[in-house]
Amino acid sequence: NPTSSAISMSGYEVKLYANGSTSAGNTLTLSGSIPAYGVYVISNSSSSLTGITTNSDITSSVTFFNGNDVLELEKNSIVIDAIGTVGSSSNFASDVTMVRNSGVQKGNTTYTTSEWIMMAQDVDTMIGFHQSICQPCTPDRDTTTVSVCQGDSATNGVSFYSVSGIFAD
């Protein structure tokens, strides 16, 4: 959620299409909300990686993904994002960890490899946060506060907090 307001997950579902199927074999109906500048982590209950187990909001079998399965995010039955191509069983993501590029500003109903960083299998250091540059930086200069980007601020030119809470001076 790259916005300054919580996002309700009412009406959202994650669907898993296994092994080239054109019908979802598993669906997770989401509930609750994603906090401002926050993320929501759905994990596999079999995971033993600390970065996953400590940052997971929910476990679900919709995560039984093996690299040739497709995941879709829907809102009110309309696809708003996809990983993979429904009906294809190509091994597009076997034995890798996928992280969305920070410059991707919205979901894509067509899986596009260039929107993802492919890392080694079982990399769990990037679970629980996402750096995003979804809003253009628009400086607003005055003597007390400089607005760097939506969600970022610099008070008296000394402290910088990013949307993920990272501090630098």
Salt bridges, closest charged atoms under 4 A:
GLU13 OE1 - LYS15 NZ 3.91
GLU74 OE1 - LYS15 NZ 3.36
ASP81 OD2 - ARG100 NH1 2.77
GLU115 OE1 - ARG100 NH2 2.85
